[in-house]
Amino acid sequence: MRDSREIAASLRVSESTLSRWRAEMKGPPFIRIGGVTRYRFEQVEHWLASLGTDEHA
């Protein structure tokens, strides 16, 4: 499990961008554990891969 800081760094976006994506329900899948947002790196990689396959993005 990775935190927002780690995922933001790997995606080269700010933590506030990740926060906005969560609010807009777009961006990598996440879970909240005790109020803390966490990401499964494998799901983030899958989300990234899916971006290239959507012709209408």
C-alpha positions as CSV (number, residue, x, y, z in Angstrom):
1,M,0.0,0.0,0.0
2,R,1.3,3.5,-0.9
3,D,0.3,6.8,0.4
4,S,-0.8,9.9,-1.6
5,R,2.7,11.4,-1.4
6,E,4.3,8.4,-3.0
7,I,1.7,8.0,-5.7
8,A,1.7,11.7,-6.6
9,A,5.5,11.5,-6.9
10,S,5.3,8.4,-9.2
11,L,2.6,10.0,-11.4
12,R,4.5,13.4,-11.3
13,V,1.4,15.3,-10.1
14,S,0.8,17.2,-6.9
15,E,-1.0,15.7,-3.9
16,S,-3.7,18.3,-4.4
17,T,-4.2,17.0,-8.0
18,L,-4.8,13.5,-6.5
19,S,-7.2,14.9,-4.0
20,R,-9.1,16.7,-6.7
21,W,-9.2,13.5,-8.8
22,R,-10.6,11.6,-5.8
23,A,-13.3,14.2,-5.3
24,E,-14.2,14.1,-9.1
25,M,-14.1,10.2,-9.0
26,K,-11.4,10.1,-11.7
27,G,-7.9,8.9,-11.2
28,P,-6.5,5.8,-9.7
29,P,-8.5,3.6,-7.4
30,F,-8.0,4.2,-3.7
31,I,-9.1,3.0,-0.4
32,R,-9.4,4.8,3.0
33,I,-8.1,3.1,6.1
34,G,-8.9,4.9,9.3
35,G,-9.4,8.1,7.4
36,V,-6.0,7.8,5.6
37,T,-6.0,7.4,1.8
38,R,-4.0,4.5,0.4
39,Y,-3.4,3.1,-3.0
40,R,-2.5,-0.4,-4.2
41,F,0.4,0.2,-6.6
42,E,-0.8,-2.6,-8.9
43,Q,-4.2,-0.9,-9.3
44,V,-2.5,2.4,-10.0
45,E,-0.4,0.7,-12.8
46,H,-3.5,-0.9,-14.2
47,W,-5.3,2.5,-14.2
48,L,-2.4,4.1,-16.0
49,A,-2.4,1.3,-18.6
50,S,-6.1,1.8,-19.2
51,L,-5.6,5.5,-20.0
52,G,-3.9,4.6,-23.3
53,T,-6.7,2.3,-24.4
54,D,-9.6,4.7,-24.1
55,E,-10.1,6.3,-27.5
56,H,-12.4,9.0,-26.1
57,A,-10.2,10.2,-23.3
